[in-house]
Protein backbone atom coordinates (compact mmCIF):
# COMPACT_ATOMS: atom_id res chain seq x y z
CA UNK A 1 0.00 0.00 0.00
CA UNK A 2 1.67 3.20 1.19
CA UNK A 3 5.32 3.75 1.51
CA UNK A 4 5.20 6.82 3.71
CA UNK A 5 7.42 6.80 6.76
CA UNK A 6 4.33 6.96 8.97
CA UNK A 7 2.97 3.84 7.27
CA UNK A 8 6.31 2.02 7.60
CA UNK A 9 6.60 2.92 11.29
CA UNK A 10 3.03 1.85 12.09
CA UNK A 11 3.49 -1.39 10.14
CA UNK A 12 6.71 -2.13 12.06
CA UNK A 13 4.90 -1.43 15.34
CA UNK A 14 2.01 -3.73 14.32
CA UNK A 15 4.39 -6.56 13.48
CA UNK A 16 6.51 -6.19 16.61
CA UNK A 17 3.62 -6.61 19.07
CA UNK A 18 4.77 -3.60 21.09
CA UNK A 19 8.03 -1.69 21.49
CA UNK A 20 9.64 0.34 24.21
CA UNK A 21 9.84 4.05 23.40
CA UNK A 22 13.62 3.97 22.99
CA UNK A 23 13.41 1.03 20.56
CA UNK A 24 10.69 2.76 18.54
CA UNK A 25 12.68 6.02 18.34
CA UNK A 26 15.82 4.06 17.36
CA UNK A 27 13.86 2.40 14.51
CA UNK A 28 12.63 5.82 13.32
CA UNK A 29 16.16 7.23 13.49
CA UNK A 30 17.55 4.37 11.39
CA UNK A 31 14.68 4.83 8.92
CA UNK A 32 15.72 8.48 8.57
CA UNK A 33 19.40 7.65 8.10
CA UNK A 34 20.74 8.20 11.63
CA UNK A 35 22.86 5.66 13.38
CA UNK A 36 21.37 4.75 16.74
CA UNK A 37 19.03 6.62 19.07
CA UNK A 38 18.39 10.36 18.79
CA UNK A 39 16.12 12.22 21.20
CA UNK A 40 13.87 15.17 20.47
CA UNK A 41 11.83 15.57 17.34
CA UNK A 42 10.83 11.93 16.90
CA UNK A 43 9.62 11.60 20.47
CA UNK A 44 7.42 14.65 19.93
CA UNK A 45 5.88 13.01 16.85
CA UNK A 46 5.14 9.88 18.84
CA UNK A 47 3.24 11.97 21.40
CA UNK A 48 1.19 13.53 18.59
CA UNK A 49 0.39 10.11 17.15
CA UNK A 50 -0.72 8.97 20.61
CA UNK A 51 -3.03 11.99 20.90
CA UNK A 52 -4.47 11.19 17.45
CA UNK A 53 -5.07 7.55 18.44
CA UNK A 54 -2.60 5.94 15.99
CA UNK A 55 -0.55 4.43 18.80
CA UNK A 56 -1.36 3.61 22.44
CA UNK A 57 0.82 2.92 25.45
CA UNK A 58 0.17 -0.18 27.50
CA UNK A 59 2.48 -0.59 30.44
CA UNK A 60 5.92 0.51 29.26
CA UNK A 61 5.42 -0.43 25.59
CA UNK A 62 3.85 1.30 22.62
CA UNK A 63 1.33 -0.62 20.51
CA UNK A 64 -0.56 0.21 17.37
CA UNK A 65 -4.04 1.58 18.07
CA UNK A 66 -7.30 0.92 16.23
CA UNK A 67 -6.94 4.10 14.20
CA UNK A 68 -3.36 3.08 13.35
CA UNK A 69 -4.61 -0.29 12.08
CA UNK A 70 -7.25 1.53 10.00
CA UNK A 71 -4.50 3.82 8.66
CA UNK A 72 -2.55 0.81 7.43
CA UNK A 73 -5.62 -0.36 5.48
CA UNK A 74 -7.19 2.95 4.44
CA UNK A 75 -5.40 6.21 5.35
CA UNK A 76 -8.24 8.41 4.00
CA UNK A 77 -10.71 6.93 6.51
CA UNK A 78 -8.22 7.06 9.39
CA UNK A 79 -7.55 10.80 9.16
CA UNK A 80 -11.12 11.98 10.00
CA UNK A 81 -11.39 9.26 12.66
CA UNK A 82 -8.17 10.46 14.29
CA UNK A 83 -9.55 14.02 14.30
CA UNK A 84 -12.75 12.78 15.95
CA UNK A 85 -10.70 10.72 18.43
CA UNK A 86 -8.54 13.71 19.32
CA UNK A 87 -11.58 15.99 19.74
CA UNK A 88 -13.40 13.41 21.88
CA UNK A 89 -10.29 13.15 24.12
CA UNK A 90 -10.30 16.94 24.42
CA UNK A 91 -14.00 16.88 25.33
CA UNK A 92 -13.29 14.24 27.98
CA UNK A 93 -10.41 16.36 29.28
CA UNK A 94 -12.61 19.47 29.49
CA UNK A 95 -15.41 17.50 31.16
CA UNK A 96 -12.95 16.21 33.75
CA UNK A 97 -11.56 19.71 34.22
CA UNK A 98 -15.11 21.03 34.63
CA UNK A 99 -15.89 18.37 37.25
CA UNK A 100 -12.64 19.14 39.06
CA UNK A 101 -13.42 22.86 39.04
CA UNK A 102 -16.97 22.13 40.31
CA UNK A 103 -15.48 20.10 43.15
CA UNK A 104 -13.06 22.90 43.99
CA UNK A 105 -15.89 25.42 43.78
CA UNK A 106 -18.04 23.31 46.10
CA UNK A 107 -15.11 23.04 48.51
CA UNK A 108 -14.70 26.82 48.54
CA UNK A 109 -18.46 27.25 48.95
CA UNK A 110 -18.35 25.05 52.07
CA UNK A 111 -15.29 26.92 53.37
CA UNK A 112 -17.05 30.24 52.70
CA UNK A 113 -20.12 29.04 54.64
CA UNK A 114 -17.90 28.02 57.56
CA UNK A 115 -16.16 31.41 57.45
CA UNK A 116 -19.56 33.16 57.46
CA UNK A 117 -20.64 31.11 60.47
CA UNK A 118 -17.45 32.02 62.30
CA UNK A 119 -17.91 35.67 61.35
CA UNK A 120 -21.51 35.59 62.65
CA UNK A 121 -20.28 34.05 65.90
CA UNK A 122 -17.66 36.78 66.33
CA UNK A 123 -20.21 39.47 65.40
CA UNK A 124 -22.54 38.21 68.15
CA UNK A 125 -19.67 38.15 70.65
CA UNK A 126 -18.69 41.68 69.57
CA UNK A 127 -22.26 42.93 70.03
CA UNK A 128 -22.40 41.33 73.49
CA UNK A 129 -19.07 42.95 74.40
CA UNK A 130 -20.37 46.32 73.14
CA UNK A 131 -23.52 45.90 75.25
CA UNK A 132 -21.41 45.00 78.32
CA UNK A 133 -19.15 48.00 77.67
CA UNK A 134 -22.21 50.27 77.47
CA UNK A 135 -23.49 48.83 80.77
CA UNK A 136 -20.09 49.36 82.41
CA UNK A 137 -19.99 52.92 81.06
CA UNK A 138 -23.42 53.65 82.59
CA UNK A 139 -22.41 52.06 85.90
CA UNK A 140 -19.16 54.07 85.88
CA UNK A 141 -21.05 57.31 85.23
CA UNK A 142 -23.49 56.56 88.05
CA UNK A 143 -20.59 55.70 90.39
CA UNK A 144 -18.80 58.96 89.49
CA UNK A 145 -21.99 60.96 90.16
CA UNK A 146 -22.42 59.21 93.52
CA UNK A 147 -18.76 59.93 94.35
CA UNK A 148 -19.21 63.60 93.42
CA UNK A 149 -22.30 63.76 95.66
CA UNK A 150 -20.32 62.15 98.50
CA UNK A 151 -17.49 64.65 98.06
CA UNK A 152 -19.96 67.55 98.09
CA UNK A 153 -21.65 66.25 101.23
CA UNK A 154 -18.26 65.71 102.85
CA UNK A 155 -17.17 69.21 101.90
CA UNK A 156 -20.36 70.66 103.37
CA UNK A 157 -19.91 68.56 106.49
CA UNK A 158 -16.33 69.73 106.92
CA UNK A 159 -17.12 73.43 106.37
CA UNK A 160 -17.02 75.51 109.57
CA UNK A 161 -20.47 76.24 110.93
CA UNK A 162 -21.51 79.66 112.08
CA UNK A 163 -22.42 79.97 115.73
CA UNK A 164 -25.74 81.79 115.66
CA UNK A 165 -25.83 82.30 119.44
CA UNK A 166 -22.77 84.53 119.69
CA UNK A 167 -22.88 86.21 116.37
CA UNK A 168 -24.57 89.54 115.97
CA UNK A 169 -25.94 90.57 112.68
CA UNK A 170 -23.46 92.73 110.85
CA UNK A 171 -23.83 96.37 111.63
CA UNK A 172 -25.85 98.27 109.18
CA UNK A 173 -24.17 101.11 107.43
CA UNK A 174 -27.35 102.37 105.98
CA UNK A 175 -28.31 105.30 108.11
CA UNK A 176 -30.69 106.92 105.67
CA UNK A 177 -33.74 106.23 107.78
CA UNK A 178 -32.41 108.24 110.75
CA UNK A 179 -32.09 111.94 111.02
CA UNK A 180 -28.84 113.53 112.02
CA UNK A 181 -29.97 114.17 115.53
CA UNK A 182 -31.09 110.59 116.03
CA UNK A 183 -27.79 109.32 114.84
CA UNK A 184 -25.87 111.53 117.22
CA UNK A 185 -28.02 110.22 120.06
CA UNK A 186 -27.34 106.61 119.12
CA UNK A 187 -23.62 107.22 118.97
CA UNK A 188 -23.58 108.89 122.37
CA UNK A 189 -25.48 105.98 123.76
CA UNK A 190 -22.97 103.57 122.51
CA UNK A 191 -20.13 105.45 124.10
Buried (B, 14 or more C-beta within 10 A) or exposed (E): EEEEEBBBBBBBBBEBEBBEBEBBBBBBBEEEEEEEBBEEEBBEBBEEBBBBBBBBEEEEBBBBBEBBEBBBEEBEEBBEBBEEBBEEBEEEEEEEEEEEEEEEEEEEEEEEEEEEEEEEEEEEEEEEEEEEEEEEEEEEEEEEEEEEEEEEEEEEEEEEEEEEEEEEEEEEEEEEEEEEEEEEEEEEEEE
